[in-house]
Amino acid sequence: MKGTIKDKARETLAIEADAVKNLTSHIDDEFETAVKAILHCKGRIILTGMGKSGHIGRKIAATLASTGTPSFFMHPGEAFHGDLGMVTDEDIVMALSHSGESAEVINILPIIKRIGASIIAMCGKRDSSLGRNAEYYIDVSIEREACPLGLAPTASTTATLAMGDAVAMALLSVRNFTAKDFAVFHPGGALGRRLLLTVENVMHSGKDNPVIAKDKTAKEALFLMTDKGLGATSVVDAAGVFIGLITDGDIRRGLSKGIEFLNEPVEHLMTKAPLTITKNKMAAEALRIMEKHKPRPITVLPVIDEANNPIGIVHLTDLLRQGVM
């Protein structure tokens, strides 16, 4: 109990770091067998645990679910009073208990077995009641808790949480789970917006898509850009095929030569063969193209179809507004 606040905090972190580091030696054949059982499970993975183990179980269930393994948490107390009806014979129950003797967890094991679900014990003692009654075992034993009294679950819960992540990431890797798959389960967050939004979702199209013929004047292009408010317009030939882009920056630079510039056809002023993108590309790719453009980033990107017709324009502000970062 002695030592400064900083000393005790550093000691706690060191003990918990060692506990996690030592888990690498627990990645053995039993671990692999348990993970393969989850991989081939036709039902759900049901996490259960009491107290602090229960809190860790909720997080592991959430991590598994978000990485492609259908999972949920079942409180062992509620399970004993009806929630066991959520368990089927195709499920796997992953029970968490550092001692392997939590009464609430042990009490529901016979019913789980009667239902026909398999049990994975994630605990610190192979010869505990939980360990003996499980078909699979994942070792999360530690040398000591960070609590100076040896009472409050600290290193043990940290180790269990880390092992849960190890299980989830092993499954993710074997399943070839992609970032796009992950985004499907996170559509409301920044990640989902970054990975699910396509150019078509954010582009200005139809009457909002500025397009001008190559023989029109810079003055007409300026009026069109002002009306659409995008600072640029696609330029097309007589057949409506995209041949270039003219921006308000081009107009401003031209005006430095005199007002007569406004009567010049846009074909003489446009940027030929500018960067473009197609509507099915991810919005994040459009942002990358804009930001990586040399010598300086660009703010608009024409969208063309397979026939090279301009069907839209993407503006940088629209991407940022949608949270595409």
HUHU-V795612 format. One record per run of one state. SS is the DSSP state (helix for helix, strand for strand, loop for the rest). FROM is the first residue (numbers start at 1). LEN is the number of residues. If there is no record, write none. Layout:
# HUHU-V795612
ss/from/len
SS/FROM/LEN
SS/FROM/LEN
This chain:
# HUHU-V795612
ss/from/len
loop/1/4
helix/5/22
loop/27/2
helix/29/11
loop/40/5
strand/45/5
loop/50/2
helix/52/15
loop/67/4
strand/71/3
loop/74/2
helix/76/4
loop/80/3
helix/83/4
loop/87/5
strand/92/6
loop/98/5
helix/103/13
loop/116/2
strand/118/6
loop/124/5
helix/129/4
loop/133/3
strand/136/4
loop/140/15
helix/155/20
loop/175/4
helix/179/6
loop/185/5
helix/190/7
loop/197/1
strand/198/1
helix/199/4
loop/203/1
strand/204/1
loop/205/1
helix/206/3
loop/209/2
strand/211/3
loop/214/3
strand/217/1
helix/218/11
loop/229/3
strand/232/5
loop/237/4
strand/241/7
helix/248/8
loop/256/3
helix/259/5
loop/264/1
strand/265/1
helix/266/3
loop/269/2
strand/271/2
loop/273/3
strand/276/2
loop/278/4
strand/282/1
helix/283/10
loop/293/7
strand/300/5
loop/305/4
strand/309/7
helix/316/6
loop/322/4
